[in-house]
Amino acid sequence: MADLRLPQLPDRNPVKLSIAIMPDLHQALNDYAALYARTYGRDEPVTELIPAMLAAFLESDRSFARNRTKL
């Protein structure tokens, strides 16, 4: 087998989740999307922002990162 510098790419098939949220969280997400559009001059649907928001949250949680390897 060849010794490539690039490792095998991870699975990139999206997984669809369906959730129910409270009205106040829904409003907050819509407000965030509006602020995002004003900040970057580009409208993005909430459904496109949520995965990035969740990833940023998980990446910033040091306790989660420390303990994730123990799972």
Protein Blocks (a to p, Z undefined) as FASTA:
>chain_A
ZZdfbdcdddfbdcdddddddfklmmmmmmmmmmmmmmnopacdfklmmmmmmmmmmmmm
mklmmmmmmZZ
